[in-house]
Amino acid sequence: MLFCGSVLALLLLVWTVPVMSTEDCKHTAEVIEIAAGIYMRPGKHAVVFDDEAVANIGFVVGKRCVAVIDTGGSNAEGQALRCAIRSVTRQPVCFVINTHVHPDHMLGNLAVREPGVFYIGHTNLARALALRGTVYLERAAQQAGRPLGPEHIILPDLSVDRQLRLDLGERVLELVAHPIAHTDNDLSIYDENTGTLWLSDLLFMEHIPVIDGSIKGWLKLLEALKDKPARRVVPGHGPVQAAWPDAAGDTQRYLSSLRDETQERIAEGDDLREAQKTVAYGERTRWQLFENYHKRNIIAAYTELEWED
Amino acid sequence: MRYSLADCTGNWPSFWLLAAMLVMSGTAVADTEEDSVWLGGLRTTYFGDRPIVQSDDVIELEAPERAEDSAVVPIRIKAKIPQTEEHFIKTITLIIDMNPGQLAGRFHFTPKNGRADLGLRVRVNAYGPVRAIAETNDGKLFMSRRFVKASGGCSAAVGTDIEAAKRRMGKMKFRTDKPVLNGEPLAVQLRVSHPNLTGLQMDQITQLYSTAHFVEKVAVSFEGQAVFAAETGFSLSENPSFRFYFVPDGAGELHAEVIDTEDLRFTGQYAVVPDK
């Protein structure tokens, strides 16, 4: 595994990527060009493994090659995305960027593989995939009825520990590895040409945020990211694009109420079971899938905050 | 008590062995298939042929019907009888039928608890019954049982902030409710920072399982007198948390000693000062 801060070595490598030949595309994902050369396949709000095409995924086309940003929750989703890429460009795919470990974002990884492709993720992504990969494959088989072999869990070839600039040909993507927030392996992508900041699951809109990292870390990160001048952002779940930093408001408000009310319950001596009945229910009507994830978020918040000094 | 990987292979006794045991013990037949693991050997392992009354009149187990997070399932056991010198709950045994290492823990109480309530968090590996069995000081057994829908709790990856968890191992946090009154049961929350590794968490790169490493013994005393003791297994969630009661009889210090499977010992103290 390469730990890399330089893009020059990569440039030499990607020149050898062959262009794909004709492909069998029974199903092509519908994508929207949200800015010049940036395509997004919108996800629908549903519970992971209960449905397909849950996350917002997409790709960015440069003059020389294509970077895929997340690949969906199944092999079929990855294939449909690959067909969408082929419907738009003949450029080869040179990078597959996994924004984090969650299965709705990365189980299509194998389907977009091409010779010479580099899989790229946060420096903590390999560990997270190693620890959870088996469980995700089991759930894909049991819950979704889509058995997948271990080859569908692809560890990154390149790990980003701080930031990495990728040149796609007259187009540079800036990848930033963040400290623990939504997960402990979140990566964001900034396209300098169009001012597009692809935040993936660091930002939720409409769909209730899901905490799998640190509620405090996430709030801190959102606050810091607000200073980033971006013409538009792409949430991991929600509309195809939104204005920044206004788009952060809902996620911040939800996480803040959850944090504040959980802290109050802990200080009052309520145990986790009691806290689950009372914390942040003012948010109920503001989110889709609230009933599916809110109580779980309270567990995440409580078990983190009870160890605060 | 040590758990090994062999525990998770789930070698349940055959139907015939089950049938034979039912006949031998002469106890009531299972109402549903849900209790097959319990009747197929668990019951005999832990309680022999002693009679067990299934009832929520002595203790009542509260558990979510469907767990939001199978690695952190909050449960509570409510005592329905007071702890008096003459009659009290001595031990509560918590069993999760479908877990590898089904014995989640044994928890010991005395009249000094005032009430033998217990709150904790467990891992649940597959849909199945969770049962709490109370033994009173006269040797009688009472069982409260709930069916919990959850899966994967034992193989789920540990926590999310692994670095923070490593730094914190062995740290303890005590908390008591307010007000603190002499002679009145006082709720105590004891939190222990420990990964409580099950040994079933697989690393897909190495294809190896993490070594089981979990809290095995907990002993809490107040001014030298035992107020809570437990032998526990890896079915307790990461960072084990215990909520129990004791009756203070003046100012003093709560002292906790925790021992894990690697024989690491951790201690914690907390001053209790009555409000009046």
Interface residues (C-beta under 8 A of the other chain):
Chain A: A126 R127 A128 L129 A130 L131 R132 G133 T134 V135 E138 R139 P150 I153 L155 I180 T183 D184 D212 G213 S214 G217 G269 D271 L272 R273 Q276 K295 R296 I299 A300 T303 E304 E306 W307
Chain B: E62 E68 D69 V72 P74 I75 R76 G119 R121 G152 S155 A156 A157 V158 G159 T160 D161 I162 A164 R168 K171 K173 R175 T176 D177 K178 A187 Q189 R191 S193 Q201 M202 D203 Q204 I205 T206 E238 N239 S241 R243
